[in-house]
Amino acid sequence: MRTKKGLPNDDLYARLEVNPRARPEVIHAAFRALAPNSQPDQEGDSAGFARLKEAIEILGDPDKRTAYDKERNAIDGKVIGAYRVLKFIAEGGFGKTYRGEHVRLRAPVCIKHCSAISPESDALLEHEALVMWGLRHYAIPAVHDLLKLDDGSSALVMSYIEGPTLAQIVEKKGKIAADHVAWIMWRVLNALQYLHFNGVIHGDIKPQNIIVQPKKHMAVLVDFGLAMVKPKSNDQNLGYTELFSPPEQERGEPLIPETDFYSLGMTAIYALTASEDRLRRRELPTTVPGPMRDFLSCLVAHNTLSRPNWNTMDLCDEIAKVREKSFGYVHSNMKELDI
């Protein structure tokens, strides 16, 4: 943040007396209104006008304003609410995530910060917080807080889940053996059974949204930004991820449990192949056993009526049967996934 002597909180928006959410035309109007009162006086003191001119030169230029906002809204190393921001983790389309800690307890947390200051951004983060509020399951992070920062941006505080994403493992290791993909699916299906029973459809299952803890044989489903609670037939979903979303989601139709099944199946195929081209063709390696192939084929059927549902099949029991038929065991005795 730029500061000048005697101006400990010298914010460019404050100079122009506008809200950080102000539209460009409002910013220019503010400059025109304030400039006449800041012209050099008889002694030639032009400091006030120079400060206004600097503000409009930056905030009046879209590219410079974007760069300034990025610097202004950075939370690295700051204390926000009861939490200290420690380390940047990743950046997505909606914001950045950080590892943090509770200031007094030193307990780790994950902080999702949306630096874009707009009613739309606030609504999306509030939506995610409401969807996750009250959910308690070993394969789902818990929401701790939703904060409004001094600069007007918002941050969602959740439990911190340590470990790489499935996408990061595939990027580093390549394709994953079928028996490991099976236990990851089993963990995610347990989370989906809990979510769907509580009326929540995740809506964005993909390798980037599954955190894997190989030594514990745990898989955690994260990022509920596109999730819906008890969607109605006239509701429209919030978006989709290409390759991993089913046809009905791409058409904008409301989410249903079968939407998540399709995305999980496509995620498993990607983990088994480490190839987007083979994923598009749904082409599995010959090393994948027949029962697992058949199970994945059902999950990724284009027709929703051809996919399984909780009323006709307990998918947690079914994946256990698939593991036994495919590998000769239901439990792998914590066989470690080498990453």
C-alpha positions in Angstrom: 0.0 0.0 0.0 1.4 3.4 -0.9 1.9 5.7 2.1 3.1 9.3 2.4 4.5 11.1 5.3 1.7 12.1 7.6 -0.8 9.9 5.8 -0.6 6.5 7.6 -3.7 5.2 5.7 -3.3 6.9 2.4 -5.7 4.9 0.2 -6.3 6.0 -3.4 -10.0 5.4 -3.1 -10.1 7.5 0.1 -8.4 10.3 -1.7 -11.2 10.5 -4.1 -13.8 9.8 -1.4 -15.3 6.8 -3.3 -16.1 3.2 -2.4 -13.7 0.6 -3.8 -16.7 -0.8 -5.6 -17.3 2.5 -7.5 -17.8 2.3 -11.2 -15.3 4.1 -13.5 -17.7 6.9 -14.2 -18.2 7.6 -10.5 -14.4 7.7 -10.0 -14.0 10.3 -12.7 -16.9 12.3 -11.4 -15.4 12.4 -8.0 -12.1 13.7 -9.4 -13.9 16.4 -11.3 -15.8 17.4 -8.1 -12.7 17.5 -5.9 -10.1 18.9 -8.3 -11.2 22.6 -8.2 -10.8 22.7 -4.5 -7.3 21.3 -4.7 -5.7 23.6 -7.2 -2.5 25.3 -6.2 -3.0 28.2 -3.8 -1.2 31.6 -3.9 1.9 30.1 -2.2 2.0 27.5 -5.0 1.1 24.5 -2.7 -0.1 21.9 -5.2 0.4 18.8 -3.0 -3.4 18.2 -2.7 -4.0 18.4 -6.4 -1.0 16.2 -7.1 -2.4 13.5 -4.8 -5.7 13.6 -6.6 -4.1 13.5 -10.0 -2.0 10.4 -9.0 -5.2 8.7 -7.7 -7.2 9.3 -11.0 -4.2 8.3 -13.1 -4.2 4.9 -11.4 -7.9 4.3 -10.6 -9.0 5.8 -13.9 -7.0 3.3 -15.9 -8.5 -0.2 -15.9 -5.2 -2.0 -16.1 -3.5 0.1 -13.5 -6.6 -0.1 -11.2 -6.6 -3.9 -11.5 -2.9 -4.0 -10.5 -3.5 -1.6 -7.6 -6.5 -3.5 -6.3 -4.4 -6.7 -6.4 -1.7 -5.1 -4.3 -4.3 -3.3 -2.1 -6.3 -6.5 -1.4 -3.4 -8.9 -0.7 -3.8 -10.5 2.7 -0.4 -12.3 2.9 0.9 -12.0 6.4 -2.0 -10.1 7.7 -4.3 -10.7 10.7 -8.0 -10.8 9.6 -10.6 -11.3 12.3 -9.2 -13.9 14.7 -6.9 -15.5 12.1 -3.4 -14.9 10.8 -2.7 -15.5 7.1 0.4 -17.6 6.8 1.0 -19.0 3.3 -0.5 -18.8 -0.2 -1.8 -22.2 -1.4 -3.5 -21.7 -4.7 -5.5 -19.4 -7.0 -8.7 -20.3 -8.7 -11.2 -18.5 -10.8 -13.0 -17.1 -7.8 -10.1 -16.1 -5.5 -7.1 -17.3 -3.6 -6.7 -19.8 -0.8 -4.2 -19.5 2.0 -3.1 -21.6 5.0 -3.7 -19.7 8.2 -4.0 -20.1 11.9 -6.2 -19.0 14.8 -4.2 -16.2 16.5 -4.8 -17.5 20.0 -5.2 -21.2 19.5 -2.6 -21.6 16.7 -5.0 -24.1 15.2 -4.6 -24.4 11.4 -7.3 -23.1 9.0 -7.8 -22.6 5.3 -8.8 -19.1 4.2 -10.5 -18.5 0.9 -10.2 -14.9 0.0 -12.2 -13.2 -2.7 -10.4 -9.9 -3.4 -12.9 -8.8 -6.0 -15.1 -6.3 -4.2 -18.6 -6.6 -5.7 -22.1 -7.6 -4.6 -21.8 -10.6 -6.9 -18.6 -11.8 -5.3 -20.1 -11.5 -1.8 -23.2 -13.4 -2.9 -21.1 -16.3 -4.3 -19.0 -16.6 -1.1 -22.0 -16.3 1.1 -23.7 -19.0 -1.0 -20.7 -21.3 -0.4 -20.7 -20.6 3.3 -24.4 -21.3 3.6 -24.2 -24.6 1.6 -21.4 -25.9 3.9 -22.7 -24.4 7.2 -23.6 -27.2 9.6 -22.1 -30.0 7.4 -19.9 -32.3 9.5 -18.2 -35.3 7.8 -14.7 -36.6 7.8 -14.4 -36.1 4.0 -15.7 -32.5 4.0 -14.1 -29.4 5.4 -16.0 -27.5 8.1 -16.9 -23.8 7.9 -15.6 -21.7 10.8 -16.4 -18.1 9.8 -17.2 -15.7 7.0 -15.4 -12.4 7.4 -15.8 -8.9 5.9 -12.4 -7.3 5.7 -11.6 -3.6 6.1 -11.2 -3.1 2.4 -14.7 -4.5 1.7 -13.6 -7.9 0.4 -14.7 -11.2 1.9 -13.0 -14.3 3.3 -14.3 -17.7 4.1 -12.5 -19.6 6.9 -12.6 -23.4 6.9 -10.8 -26.3 8.4 -7.4 -26.9 6.9 -7.0 -30.2 5.0 -3.4 -31.1 4.5 -2.3 -32.9 1.4 -2.0 -32.7 -2.4 -5.0 -32.6 -4.7 -5.7 -35.6 -6.9 -4.8 -33.3 -9.9 -1.4 -32.6 -8.3 -0.7 -36.3 -7.7 -1.6 -37.2 -11.4 0.6 -34.3 -12.6 3.5 -35.5 -10.6 3.1 -39.3 -10.7 1.1 -39.9 -13.9 -1.7 -42.4 -14.0 -2.7 -44.0 -10.7 -3.2 -47.8 -10.2 -6.8 -48.9 -10.3 -6.9 -50.2 -6.7 -5.8 -46.8 -5.4 -8.4 -45.0 -7.5 -11.0 -47.4 -6.1 -10.4 -46.5 -2.5 -10.4 -42.8 -3.4 -13.8 -43.3 -5.0 -15.0 -45.1 -2.0 -14.1 -42.2 0.3 -15.7 -39.6 -2.0 -18.9 -41.7 -2.4 -19.2 -41.8 1.4 -19.1 -38.0 1.4 -21.6 -37.9 -1.4 -24.0 -40.2 0.5 -23.9 -37.8 3.4 -24.2 -34.7 1.2 -27.1 -36.0 -0.9 -29.0 -37.2 2.2 -28.8 -33.6 3.5 -30.0 -32.2 0.1 -26.6 -30.9 -1.0 -25.3 -31.5 -4.5 -21.6 -30.6 -4.9 -21.7 -29.8 -8.6 -18.0 -29.5 -9.2 -16.3 -32.8 -8.6 -12.9 -32.9 -10.4 -9.3 -33.8 -9.6 -8.6 -30.3 -8.4 -11.3 -30.5 -5.8 -10.3 -33.8 -4.1 -7.5 -33.6 -1.5 -5.8 -37.0 -1.0 -3.9 -38.1 2.2 -2.2 -41.3 1.0 -0.8 -42.5 4.3 -4.2 -42.2 6.0 -6.1 -43.5 2.9 -8.3 -40.4 3.2 -9.9 -38.3 0.4 -11.6 -35.0 1.2 -14.0 -33.2 -1.1 -13.4 -29.4 -1.2 -14.7 -26.2 -3.0 -18.5 -26.0 -2.7 -18.7 -22.8 -4.9 -21.0 -24.4 -7.4 -23.0 -26.5 -4.9 -26.8 -26.3 -4.6 -29.1 -27.2 -1.7 -32.3 -29.0 -2.6 -32.4 -27.6 -6.1 -35.9 -27.3 -7.7 -36.8 -28.2 -11.2 -36.8 -24.5 -12.3 -33.5 -23.7 -10.7 -30.4 -23.1 -12.9 -27.0 -24.3 -11.9 -24.2 -21.9 -11.2 -21.7 -23.2 -13.8 -19.7 -26.2 -14.7 -16.2 -27.5 -15.5 -15.6 -28.8 -19.0 -14.8 -32.5 -19.3 -16.0 -33.4 -15.8 -19.6 -32.1 -16.0 -22.5 -34.1 -17.5 -24.6 -32.9 -20.5 -27.5 -31.8 -18.3 -25.2 -29.5 -16.2 -23.7 -28.0 -19.4 -27.3 -27.2 -20.5 -27.8 -25.2 -17.3 -30.3 -27.6 -15.8 -30.5 -28.0 -11.9 -28.1 -30.4 -10.2 -29.2 -33.8 -9.2 -27.2 -36.6 -7.3 -26.5 -38.3 -10.7 -24.6 -35.1 -11.7 -22.1 -35.8 -9.0 -21.8 -39.5 -10.0 -21.0 -38.6 -13.5 -18.3 -36.1 -12.4 -16.8 -38.6 -10.0 -16.7 -41.3 -12.8 -14.9 -38.9 -15.1 -12.5 -37.9 -12.4 -11.7 -41.6 -11.8 -11.1 -42.1 -15.5 -8.7 -39.1 -15.6 -6.8 -40.5 -12.6 -6.5 -43.9 -14.3 -5.3 -42.4 -17.6 -3.6 -39.1 -16.8 -4.7 -38.0 -20.2 -7.4 -35.5 -21.3 -7.5 -37.1 -24.7 -8.3 -40.5 -23.3 -10.7 -38.9 -20.9 -12.7 -37.4 -23.8 -12.9 -40.9 -25.4 -13.4 -42.6 -22.0 -10.6 -44.9 -23.0 -9.4 -47.0 -20.0 -6.1 -48.8 -19.7 -6.3 -52.6 -20.2 -5.1 -53.0 -16.6 -8.4 -51.8 -15.2 -10.4 -54.9 -14.2 -13.8 -55.6 -15.8 -16.0 -54.9 -12.7 -14.4 -51.5 -12.3 -14.9 -50.7 -16.0 -18.5 -51.6 -15.8 -19.1 -49.5 -12.7 -17.4 -46.5 -14.3 -19.4 -46.9 -17.5 -22.6 -46.7 -15.5 -21.5 -43.5 -13.7 -20.6 -41.7 -16.9 -23.7 -42.6 -18.9 -25.0 -39.6 -20.9 -28.6 -40.4 -20.0 -29.3 -39.6 -16.3 -31.8 -42.5 -16.2 -29.0 -44.9 -17.1 -26.9 -43.8 -14.1 -27.3 -45.4 -10.7 -29.1 -43.5 -7.9 -29.4 -44.0 -4.1 -32.9 -45.4 -4.4 -31.8 -48.3 -6.6 -28.3 -48.8 -5.4 -26.1 -48.2 -2.4 -23.0 -47.0 -4.2 -20.8 -47.3 -1.2 -21.7 -51.0 -1.0 -21.4 -51.3 -4.7 -17.8 -49.9 -4.9 -16.9 -52.3 -2.1 -18.2 -55.2 -4.2 -16.3 -53.9 -7.2 -13.1 -53.8 -5.2 -13.5 -57.4 -4.0 -14.3 -58.6 -7.5 -11.5 -56.6 -9.1 -8.7 -57.0 -6.6 -9.7 -59.8 -4.3 -10.2 -57.6 -1.2 -12.5 -54.8 0.1 -9.9 -53.2 2.4 -6.4 -52.7 1.1 -4.7 -52.8 4.5 -3.5 -49.2 4.0 -1.4 -50.0 1.0 0.4 -46.7 0.5 -0.1 -44.7 -2.6 3.4 -43.6 -3.5 3.5 -39.9 -4.5 
